[in-house]
Amino acid sequence: MAEKIVKYDAFISYRHSELDKFVAVNLHKKLEAFKLPKGVKSPTGKKKIERVFRDQDELPLASNLGDPITLALENSDYLLVICTPRLPQSEWCKKEIETFIKLHGRDKVLAVLAEGEPEESFPEALIKEEYEVIKPDGTKEIQYRTFEPLAADVRGKNNKAMKKAMNDAVLRICAAIFELNYDELKQRHKERAMKRTISVVSAVAAALMLFSAVCLGLMFKIINQSEMILDQNAEITQQYNEIQAQSEQIKEQNEQIQKQYAESQKNLAKATTINAEKLLSMGRSLDSIYALRQVMPKSSADTSFPYTTETEYALTKSLELYAKPDLYYSDKTFESESTIKIFKVSPDLAKLATIDSCNNFHIWNSETGEEIFYKVIPNADLYNENCIKFINNNTIVYYDNKSIYRLNLDDLSETEIDNPFDSLWFHGEIIRLGDTGMFAIFADEGFAVFKEENSELIAVHTVDEYLGEDINSQRFEDVALSNDKTKLIFSITRGLNQKSAIIVYDFETDTIKTKDISVDVCSALTSRDNEIYFVGYEFGTNVFLNNDSTLMRINLDTLKTEWEAAAPGSVNFLTTSSDYKYVFAAGIDSLYVFDSENGDLADNKNANSKIIDVCPLQGNNARVITSDCLARRFIDGFADMSATDLFNNAPELGAETIFYGNNKVFLKFENKSYVSLFQFRDFTDTPFIDNCDFSNVMLVSDAGANILRTNENLELYCYSTETDNVLYTIDPKYSNYTLVGDGSEQFAAYGSGLEIYNISDGSLIKEVPSLDCPSIDENAVTNDRLYVYSGRNREGHIFLYSLTTGNVEEVLKPDIPSGENLTVYGLDKDHYAVKRESGALEVYRGKETKPIFTSSRILSYMDDVRVFYRADVFAILYFDGSIELYSFGDTCELIQTYNSSDISASSIDEAVFYPDQKIYSINLSQNTIILNENLEAVTYMPMKMTYIPSKDFFVFHNLSKNALFSIKHYSYDELIQESEKKLSNYNPSKLIIDKYNLIN
């Protein structure tokens, strides 16, 4: 079927941009709504615009127009072109114009100017036409004629103005389409509009007259109602005002509640931080981390809980990320229901068993913290620490009254072992015999030896065999194994007023030898190199007090006493030095050192705390572990024991029992319901700079390219941080050092004189001799490191030297008697401080002779002052460990006071502000404190560390490795991530949550 032909009065061509489309759409609507006024007849016979064509979408350009468009152009009487500066660029619109002109001529093309000027908005196809001219010589030439199309103007400053302009444009367009005179059509259109207005007004007037009559009747009623409404409105207004006042009050109360809530959150964080620090001091780092995380934002962007610097500072300590190398670090805790009385550890330290005061028996996997086994032992002997024993890594033997049980930890199966004795008046002791594959059980009746593998009984010997039948109330004491592991050695304390004995049992021959000992009580024994070392004591006049102990060396084969020696006090256990040169006898808080050859007392050391273990070290050294969780090293020839750290965060509780080995330490504390595990952090990091002697001097250039350090001979070494090479070595005359400026070009040595060096090669640039230079104090360098103040000369003058040239920039003289000794501190070029003989610290500005600031606190000779590099802030470190931070300028103001038990009295080696990281570093001789931009402490480092901003890590010296090592700088978000790793498989006990009010 042939397609139906549709006739259009007009075809609208336009560019499909926002404004063009707006004009096309509204013009389309107005044209199709237009009707000729009555009495106006068109020569065309039309009375209205029937149809207008407007393509809805910009179709892709083709060589020919699409059939629907071509068909519409063929059947359209007029072409309306919406002209804007965008139209000439449209090839599609150009094609439409050209096609229409070919079909209908130019007279029926109407332009609508919507934007811009005609010369930029009318396309050439609309105003130009080419034609061919034959010249007299017969040649052809293309020439152009121009046209001025009929145009209507709809431009306006906004859409509303453009719509109004379209009303006139529609009349112009319709005058052309209806072949009418525009002025006549416009006049008739106005007349029609006026008649319509008069009709509407007349109708409205009639309606108003009727309405007035009705309203007159209602007026009086409305007046009455109005008065009522006014009264109600007044009442409503009053109620509204009251509600507004209440709303404001509620708003104020809500703001106050929010403020109080935020304050309560901060107080909760502070209280929790105190509890977290206490938990850490109790050897419970995971509980400490857990507690802190409950009151800390989950990230630096989290606002669900207020951030406090106290919690971040405490978290850095609990996580132990910045810590001393080669120490033990707090790990897990193993919690029981009540006070732990007994705990044992498997030979490989992978399992832990405890019995508490309520007879709860727990076994844990020390690697994962998982509980392996639990039961109640009703009749456990809580006074006998050897009533349970790991006989190998996966088997434990324990007593329950007269029954002996073997627990296999692989499958948690329990079997009862035959008791070789008829009764157990005292509960027996279970002893693992090293790695012999055997264990022994000691009871009042005797002892028995079993195989570890299957608890097969190997031998049983009764007391009657080696002590006779008239013995009563005997008690087994210490047990040892001979070096060749063929003999079991133990001591027995007989009953009251009966002498004691040493028993030697030979496994290979199943024979027993006995030696009577003239002491009332056996204390301890050990065996080394075919010798038995034994100690015991006599009762004094009061049986509850003992006299000095007696130490013996006994030949293991003959049981003859080779020497005896008196120990001045009680002795709890014995061991020998690794080279067997000495015997270490540990008393309650003293270590007695005997010569193993003749028994002479070589030394007597007080440990200042209860001794819980003595560990022989290489040679004749010993590590003495005390209840205050310190390791006190004894070395032959030292006047006193030297206390050394064993733990990075040493518990502050009194320790009762310790097990250590395989890089683990288990501690049981006095009257506590848990055992703490500490893991040794073996320092295996790659050195940042190798073969680097210890030095209190470490200067790092801002770019991090060079590090200056001194050796033990005070020679200065310059290292390259990129190549780990020593660039050069020099021997300055003076012992104080500073970088100059950012340290990229120069450094200086100063003291009684001044030397300026080139940092690239160590060459001397200038020297100010000591004769020309009053002595310069260590902290006299200014905060830009470009100047240094001298001490006073005889006339009382202070010189300000340039560190770049060595020249004197200023000569200053404060109003202080010339004979008074001063310590001068540099602040900046215009400010310096002095500490007077009285201890008062004064700050002076420029050449002013009177101070602008005097400290309220008197400084001692041990207190220190240092200005921060790159900041108008200086710090005062007092000997009690407190730090005061002051700003300086026109005045000096106290900004912050920092007190912490973490800081031991020392000097400030360096104070630096890092503007890019917005942190301050106070580098002390023994530790480092990092402050945020508000000078609040956020990080504690237990040793001296120097920050390198270009690499974003800290550098520290490891004395045992004789090298510099680096550790990354942890941001707040990284601290949170590290804490999440620590707590990934951890849940705190209810006991801890309740006791310390932790959020769960």
Secondary structure, DSSP 8 states (H G I E B T S, - for coil): -------EEEEEE---SHHHHHHHHHHHHHHHT-B--TT---TT---B---EEE-SS-----SS--HHHHHHHHTEEEEEEEE-TTGGG-HHHHHHHHHHHHHH-GGGEEEEE-SS-HHHHS-HHHHEEEEEEE-TTS-EEEEEEE---EEEE---SSHHHHHHHHHHHHHHHHHHHTT--HHHHHHHHHHHHHHHHHHHHHHHHHHHHHHHHHHHHHHHHHHHHHHHHHHHHHHHHHHHHHHHHHHHHHHHHHHHHHHHHHHHHHHHHHHHHHHHHHHHHTT-HHHHHHHHHTTS-SSTT--SS---HHHHHHHHHHHT-S--SSSEEEEEEEE-SS-EEEEEE-TTS-EEEEEETT-EEEEEETTT--EEEEEE-TT--TT-TTSEEEEETTEEEEEETTEEEEEETTTTEEEEE--SSS--SS--EEEE-TTSSEEEEEETTEEEEEETTT--EEEEEEHHHHH-TT--S-EEEEEEE-TTS-EEEEEEE-STT--EEEEEEETTTTEEEEEEES-SEEEEEEEETTEEEEEEEEE-SSTTSEEEEEEEEEETTT--EEEEEEESS---EEEE-TTSSEEEEE-SSEEEEEETTT--EEEEEE-SS-EEEEEE-STT-EEEEETTS-EEEE-TT-SS-EEE-SBTT---S-EEEEEEETTEEEEEETT-SEEEEEEE-------SBSS----S-EEE-TTS-EEEEE-TT--EEEEETTT--EEEEE--S-SEEEEETTSSSEEEEESSSEEEEETTT--EEEEE-GGGS----TT-B-TTSSEEEEEE-TT--EEEEETTT--EEEEE--SS-TTS--EEEEEETTEEEEE-TTS-EEEEETT-SS-SEE-SS---TT-EEEE-BTSSEEEEE-TTS-EEEEEESSSEEEEEEE--TT--S--EEEEEEETTTTEEEEEESS-EEEE-TTS-EEEEESS--EEETTTTEEEEEETTTTEEEEEE---HHHHHHHHHHHTTT----HHHHHHTT---
